[in-house]
Amino acid sequence: MLKKILIIGACGQIGTELTQKLRNLYGNDAVIASDIREGNKKLMKSGPFELVNAMDYDTILQVVEQYNIQEVYLMAAMLSATGEKFPEKAWDLNMTSLFNVLNLAKEGKIKKLFWPSSIAVFGPTTPKENTPQETIMEPTTVYGISKQTGERWCEYYYKKYDVDVRSIRYPGIISWKTKPGGGTTDYAVEIFHSALLIGKYTSFLSEETKLPMMYMDDAIAATIAIMNAKPATIKIRSSYNLAAMSFTPKEIAETIKKIVPEFKITYNPDFRQQIANSWPSSINDSKARKHWGWKPKYNLTSMTETMLKNLHAKYKIL
Ligand SMILES: NC(=O)c1ccc[n+]([C@@H]2O[C@H](COP(=O)([O-])OP(=O)(O)OC[C@H]3O[C@@H](n4cnc5c(N)ncnc54)[C@H](O)[C@@H]3O)[C@@H](O)[C@H]2O)c1
């Protein structure tokens, strides 16, 4: 029997591309997109869409039963920067939505669940370079606290109720198709748009702020790989460290300049600097590589070339 998949939060930065990729793999009608708002035209046209509030258990259950869903990807969340503006709302959304889908699996309504964690689970007391899988975790943002707590609950539901939940600690995700949704690494996407449109960019992080990042195609590939891996290979049921590249605003600007020589960057750090300061600079993802064969394809140079090429075509300039 063909598997049926539900994506909650399908219209966001990652959900939009994840939905398209899963539809290419399993067929348009096998992948139900859902969100509290409609997504871009291409997404809306390509297959079934349902308005679903991730906070509302009954609506999720209704959609799961209506379409005979076996797998859920929960992509709805409030991200780090927005979460600092609305801490209670962020906690509410991030935790309630997770409990809703964990409980669906516990009650046997679905078979498998993907829930993304983040490098935000780490904090200022975590070793900054080559951050290990298991280490000190004292997150200082409400987003990070919700993700760390979420990880503990995922592992608990796996151990206690045999819930097949799989998770990755995404670094900052860089993509050109859909704009990012209020995270601390958003500068690394905005910079490409500005470079092509106006030839300059003011970074909200300082020039030496090094953070772990990943190109969208790698993030999607990892997500599908962990979901398709044999259950026994998933030895970590909280969340896996995942890495591809790390760079500073200065380094990405220099890489962009090789293709757009007139590009100029200036720096004007805001409240997001403090969030970035509390996060690791680089991540050790050896367990993901060993357990289920993770390997990234994109580095800073190839990601930059791909971003500029695609955005250039999108904007039809230069
Ligand atoms: N993008 C990144 O760099 C990054 C990094 C680390 C972790 N993550 C995690 O990956 C997941 C997806 O992130 P993203 O960047 O695509 O986020 P996003 O903000 O771009 O998208 C989130 C989507 O969820 C939807 N949503 C919000 N509240 C909802 C609700 N109550 N019910 C249903 N849908 C709702 C929004 O409309 C939006 O379409 C999140 O869990 C996020 O924490 C993202």
The ligand as a Tripos MOL2 file, in Angstrom:
@<TRIPOS>MOLECULE
LIG
   44    48     1     0     0
SMALL
NO_CHARGES

@<TRIPOS>ATOM
      1 N1         14.6950   27.4600    8.8610 N.am      1 LIG1
      2 C1         15.7010   27.2030    9.6830 C.2       1 LIG1
      3 O1         16.8140   27.7390    9.5090 O.2       1 LIG1
      4 C2         15.5150   26.2430   10.8190 C.ar      1 LIG1
      5 C3         16.6090   25.9190   11.6270 C.ar      1 LIG1
      6 C4         16.4400   25.0520   12.6870 C.ar      1 LIG1
      7 C5         15.2020   24.4570   12.9060 C.ar      1 LIG1
      8 N2         14.1320   24.7770   12.1020 N.ar      1 LIG1
      9 C6         12.8510   24.1490   12.4010 C.3       1 LIG1
     10 O2         12.2630   23.6100   11.2240 O.3       1 LIG1
     11 C7         10.8450   23.7450   11.2800 C.3       1 LIG1
     12 C8         10.3410   24.4940   10.0540 C.3       1 LIG1
     13 O3         10.9820   25.7480   10.0200 O.3       1 LIG1
     14 P1         10.7430   26.8250    8.8640 P.3       1 LIG1
     15 O4         11.9930   27.5850    8.7280 O.co2     1 LIG1
     16 O5         10.1400   26.1870    7.6800 O.co2     1 LIG1
     17 O6          9.6780   27.7630    9.5800 O.3       1 LIG1
     18 P2          8.7020   28.8600    8.9260 P.3       1 LIG1
     19 O7          8.4290   29.8710    9.9620 O.co2     1 LIG1
     20 O8          9.2320   29.2930    7.6010 O.co2     1 LIG1
     21 O9          7.3950   28.0020    8.6540 O.3       1 LIG1
     22 C9          6.5460   27.5640    9.6740 C.3       1 LIG1
     23 C10         5.1770   27.3280    9.0820 C.3       1 LIG1
     24 O10         4.3120   26.9310   10.1440 O.3       1 LIG1
     25 C11         3.0790   27.5720    9.9660 C.3       1 LIG1
     26 N3          2.3810   27.6760   11.2450 N.ar      1 LIG1
     27 C12         2.5840   28.5510   12.2500 C.ar      1 LIG1
     28 N4          1.7080   28.3350   13.2430 N.ar      1 LIG1
     29 C13         0.9320   27.3030   12.8470 C.ar      1 LIG1
     30 C14        -0.1530   26.6150   13.4360 C.ar      1 LIG1
     31 N5         -0.6350   26.9660   14.6270 N.pl3     1 LIG1
     32 N6         -0.7120   25.5980   12.7530 N.ar      1 LIG1
     33 C15        -0.2600   25.2350   11.5260 C.ar      1 LIG1
     34 N7          0.7730   25.8590   10.9200 N.ar      1 LIG1
     35 C16         1.3610   26.8700   11.5790 C.ar      1 LIG1
     36 C17         3.4050   28.9380    9.3930 C.3       1 LIG1
     37 O11         2.2790   29.4970    8.7240 O.3       1 LIG1
     38 C18         4.5530   28.5890    8.4500 C.3       1 LIG1
     39 O12         4.0850   28.3010    7.1610 O.3       1 LIG1
     40 C19        10.5340   24.4390   12.6290 C.3       1 LIG1
     41 O13        10.2800   23.4760   13.5990 O.3       1 LIG1
     42 C20        11.8400   25.1280   12.9390 C.3       1 LIG1
     43 O14        11.9870   25.3110   14.3260 O.3       1 LIG1
     44 C21        14.2690   25.6590   11.0720 C.ar      1 LIG1
@<TRIPOS>BOND
     1     1     2 1
     2     2     3 2
     3     2     4 1
     4     4     5 ar
     5     4    44 ar
     6     5     6 ar
     7     6     7 ar
     8     7     8 ar
     9     8     9 1
    10     8    44 ar
    11     9    10 1
    12     9    42 1
    13    10    11 1
    14    11    12 1
    15    11    40 1
    16    12    13 1
    17    13    14 1
    18    14    15 2
    19    14    16 1
    20    14    17 1
    21    17    18 1
    22    18    19 2
    23    18    20 1
    24    18    21 1
    25    21    22 1
    26    22    23 1
    27    23    24 1
    28    23    38 1
    29    24    25 1
    30    25    26 1
    31    25    36 1
    32    26    27 ar
    33    26    35 ar
    34    27    28 ar
    35    28    29 ar
    36    29    30 ar
    37    29    35 ar
    38    30    31 1
    39    30    32 ar
    40    32    33 ar
    41    33    34 ar
    42    34    35 ar
    43    36    37 1
    44    36    38 1
    45    38    39 1
    46    40    41 1
    47    40    42 1
    48    42    43 1
@<TRIPOS>SUBSTRUCTURE
     1 LIG1         1 GROUP 0 **** ****
